[in-house]
Amino acid sequence: MNASEIERLIKDAMPDAQVTIEDLRGDGDHYAAYVVSEAFRGKTRVQQHQMVYQALQGRMGGQLHALALQTTVPA
């Protein structure tokens, strides 16, 4: 799975999201994602992360082995 596919899936689920993806090892399997979205407002960190995992449509643990995730609302 490549970084652009991860970004597309997240933006499909949260159109306002600002998404930054970093390939941590250069292997296309270990990524860091920083996601900023108004959709996170009022949600706990766990709920925010669950929203991102739902956006990935079950690819976590399969096509995507590891994702270090940071989420926040716009400033």
PyMOL commands that set and color helices and strands:
alter all, ss='L'
color gray80, all
select helices_A, chain A and resi 3-13+38-40+45-55
alter helices_A, ss='H'
color red, helices_A
select strands_A, chain A and resi 18-23+30-36+66-72
alter strands_A, ss='S'
color yellow, strands_A
deselect
rebuild
show_as cartoon
